[in-house]
Each structure stands twice: as structure tokens, then as C-alpha cells.
Amino acid sequence: MEERYNSKYPDIEYLRARAKKRIPKFAFEYLDGGCNSEVNLRRNTSEIREVQLKPVYLKDHGQASLETSLFSKIYDAPFGISPIGLQGLMWPRATEILAQAAFDYNIPFILSTVGTASLEKVSEITQGNAWFQLYHPVEDQLRDDLLRRLEEASYPVLVILSDVPTFGYRSKEIINGLAIPPRMSLRNILQIMARPQWAVQTLIAGQPAFKTLTPYIPKRANLKHLGIFMNKTFSGRLNEDKISAIREKWKGKLVLKGVASVEDTETAIRLGLDGIIISNHGGRQLDHGQSTIAALRPIVAKYKDQIKIMMDSGMRTGPDIASVLATGAEFAFLGRSFMYGVSALGKEGGNHTISILKRQLRQVMEQLCCDHIQDLPKHLIRTEE
């Protein structure tokens, strides 16, 4: 796919600034914010950027290749699009826009259980190449029906979420009425009126809804009833029995997301999972936990080659991706960067964001004289050096 690049917005910070001007404040703060004092939100990115890489100039090298193999599929880049709930709140049809961009550029797209397009629609867009992230239901019957639908829609990878045993304490969302149950205040209405393009596009697309869950939500439920339904229907608490039951039923690849410790990695391997995504939910759950890059190091040191090790949370740019891969992750997932892109540029935002990240990552590799993604760890400057 030929890169579609807008030179007015050459990096993610330009997209973030434009997104902030285009969408209502409550939507931007939902996208941009973390929990409590947002300590871990900042720590994630700042500690990734403490990683240093070593160039080796005086050797023969060719053009850097971004191709990466993951679960027997060759992707055109070593990064994908993280699951984000309520994507359509930030920009109408954002889920569909990003799913299409991921398919066009041959990178993975992960749909959230609380995404704003149905799992069937996303499978259609991606021709059966999307992944799905499952919030664990309270009732086994709902879990089994979702697994049935995923199998019928040909999802190759199921991601089960472990890092939301309770909802994060996010003050901005409480003020903005985006807690559970949600509410719409006069303050929010005024913010919408100040963003007429967003309002018109939302009116055309319709109010954002949890489309995958539509068959299970009571008819004519208002916002309060929806919040009650979500609290009663989903439990973020995973344990070995729940994971084992899914492993027994799910025949595709199974990945545990939200891993932040050697102990949980060991459990994932013992239970027969195919991969883990080291993540702290983008700094939205535990404010005083480790950064993801800090959690990555001991897991790679102990379990490299025993399970596929991936990472999200904290990456914004191509150089960030390079640092994470050099530290030992085999694949990276980004969320906010893609949502800034769609919020800034609408239907072209996904294409442009992928193009930025690929250009930046390739430039880093060529500067290092690194031909292949799997060789990036050879360029890591370790602290003991």
C-alpha cells in the first residue's frame, strides 16, 4: 500500500494538537488522560525515551525492512493498533476507519469488546484478519456466545484482558460524566456546540454505541441503564480457572493483555497461552505501578523464546517503537497515536498515522545501520555498558 502522508502534520504531536482543537473537551480528555495524578501515564513514555541505541556505521548494510512475522503471518510493520473503548466518541466511525487502515497497510487491528463497531463488521472490513480483546463476562453463557461469534467471523487471535479488576479512578471522566453510569451535562453540550464539525459527523453516524454488545443490551436502555448493564455483565477479574476454560474452548491463538510481572507471565506459559502483551492500560488503571518498559526487561530476560512477548502503553512515535523492540519486545501496539490521527484528520487519519510511524521507524533503523527488525536488540545500549 502506498503511504498517504500529510506534510502539514509530520509527527504525532502535531496530530494531538489538531485533535484537541477538533473534538469536544470531554472526548479529548477521555482519550488523553490517565488515572489519579497521571504519574504512570507520564512515566510510561518518559522511561521508554531513556533507552539509548547504538549505531554501527562502518559495515555493509542495505535498506531497512519492517516486515515482521507474528503467529505465522507476515506483517508489513512490527506494530499494530491497540484496542480502545468508545472509539466513536472521539471521532465518528473511528473504529471502522482504523480497521480499514490496518487492513490496507497489513498491520493487526485489535477490536475492544466495548468498541463502537460490531465484531462482524470489523471482520468484514479486515477480511477476517482482526484480533478481538475480551472483557470477561460474568456469565459463562455470554462468554460462550461471544466466542461462537468470533469463531464464525474467523478471528485468528483472541486477547483476554487482565488489568481491569476494577475501574480506574479518573477524575476528568467523573467531572465530564464519562464514568459508569455515564451522563450528559450542560457543560458537555456546550463543548459539543463549540465543535460543529464533530457534532455534524456524529449526527450523521449516530450516537456511539457498544455495537458488539447490542444483542445483549436491554431494548430502549438509556445511559443510566447502560451503565448498570455494563457493571452487572462484565467482571474484569481473571483467574486461572477462567483462562483455562477459554483456552479449552478457543482453538485460535490466545493472548493475555495487561501483563506486568514475571509471575503472570509464568502463569500464562503454564496455561498454554500463545502470547502476552505487557501493558498497564495506557496508565489508566494503576498510577504508581511500573512503567511498561521496566516490566518488559525482566520478562524478556527470563521468558524470551518461551512465549510471544508484545507490549503496549507509552509508545507514541517510531523511535519509541524502536526502543521497545530493541529492549526485547517482538511486537508493539499503540492506541492514542492512532486516535489522535483519526480525531485530527478523520478518514485519512489512520493512513497518515501508519505512514508517520513507518517513516520514523525506518529512519531510526537506517541511522543505526540495522537491516531487520529482529536485529534491533543488537543496538541496545545496556545500563551496565
Rosetta blueprint (number, residue, H / E / L):
1 M L
2 E L
3 E L
4 R L
5 Y L
6 N L
7 S L
8 K L
9 Y L
10 P L
11 D L
12 I H
13 E H
14 Y H
15 L H
16 R H
17 A H
18 R H
19 A H
20 K H
21 K H
22 R H
23 I L
24 P L
25 K H
26 F H
27 A H
28 F H
29 E H
30 Y H
31 L H
32 D H
33 G L
34 G L
35 C L
36 N L
37 S L
38 E L
39 V H
40 N H
41 L H
42 R H
43 R H
44 N H
45 T H
46 S H
47 E H
48 I H
49 R L
50 E L
51 V L
52 Q E
53 L E
54 K L
55 P L
56 V L
57 Y L
58 L L
59 K L
60 D L
61 H L
62 G L
63 Q L
64 A L
65 S E
66 L L
67 E L
68 T E
69 S E
70 L E
71 F L
72 S L
73 K E
74 I E
75 Y E
76 D L
77 A L
78 P L
79 F E
80 G E
81 I E
82 S L
83 P L
84 I L
85 G L
86 L L
87 Q H
88 G H
89 L H
90 M H
91 W L
92 P L
93 R L
94 A H
95 T H
96 E H
97 I H
98 L H
99 A H
100 Q H
101 A H
102 A H
103 F H
104 D H
105 Y L
106 N L
107 I L
108 P L
109 F E
110 I E
111 L E
112 S E
113 T L
114 V L
115 G L
116 T L
117 A L
118 S L
119 L H
120 E H
121 K H
122 V H
123 S H
124 E H
125 I H
126 T H
127 Q L
128 G L
129 N L
130 A L
131 W E
132 F E
133 Q E
134 L E
135 Y L
136 H L
137 P E
138 V L
139 E L
140 D H
141 Q H
142 L H
143 R H
144 D H
145 D H
146 L H
147 L H
148 R H
149 R H
150 L H
151 E H
152 E H
153 A L
154 S L
155 Y L
156 P L
157 V E
158 L E
159 V E
160 I E
161 L E
162 S L
163 D L
164 V L
165 P L
166 T L
167 F L
168 G L
169 Y L
170 R L
171 S H
172 K H
173 E H
174 I H
175 I H
176 N H
177 G L
178 L L
179 A L
180 I L
181 P L
182 P L
183 R L
184 M L
185 S L
186 L H
187 R H
188 N H
189 I H
190 L H
191 Q H
192 I H
193 M H
194 A L
195 R L
196 P H
197 Q H
198 W H
199 A H
200 V H
201 Q H
202 T H
203 L H
204 I H
205 A H
206 G L
207 Q L
208 P L
209 A L
210 F L
211 K H
212 T H
213 L H
214 T H
215 P H
216 Y H
217 I L
218 P L
219 K L
220 R L
221 A L
222 N L
223 L H
224 K H
225 H H
226 L H
227 G H
228 I H
229 F H
230 M H
231 N H
232 K H
233 T H
234 F E
235 S L
236 G L
237 R L
238 L L
239 N L
240 E H
241 D H
242 K H
243 I H
244 S H
245 A H
246 I H
247 R H
248 E H
249 K H
250 W L
251 K L
252 G L
253 K E
254 L E
255 V E
256 L E
257 K E
258 G E
259 V E
260 A L
261 S L
262 V H
263 E H
264 D H
265 T H
266 E H
267 T H
268 A H
269 I H
270 R H
271 L L
272 G L
273 L L
274 D L
275 G E
276 I E
277 I E
278 I E
279 S L
280 N L
281 H H
282 G H
283 G H
284 R L
285 Q L
286 L L
287 D L
288 H L
289 G L
290 Q L
291 S L
292 T H
293 I H
294 A H
295 A H
296 L H
297 R H
298 P H
299 I H
300 V H
301 A H
302 K H
303 Y H
304 K L
305 D L
306 Q L
307 I L
308 K E
309 I E
310 M E
311 M E
312 D E
313 S L
314 G L
315 M L
316 R L
317 T L
318 G H
319 P H
320 D H
321 I H
322 A H
323 S H
324 V H
325 L H
326 A H
327 T H
328 G L
329 A L
330 E L
331 F E
332 A E
333 F E
334 L E
335 G L
336 R H
337 S H
338 F H
339 M H
340 Y H
341 G H
342 V H
343 S H
344 A H
345 L H
346 G H
347 K H
348 E H
349 G H
350 G H
351 N H
352 H H
353 T H
354 I H
355 S H
356 I H
357 L H
358 K H
359 R H
360 Q H
361 L H
362 R H
363 Q H
364 V H
365 M H
366 E H
367 Q H
368 L H
369 C L
370 C L
371 D L
372 H E
373 I H
374 Q H
375 D H
376 L H
377 P H
378 K H
379 H H
380 L E
381 I E
382 R L
383 T L
384 E L
385 E L
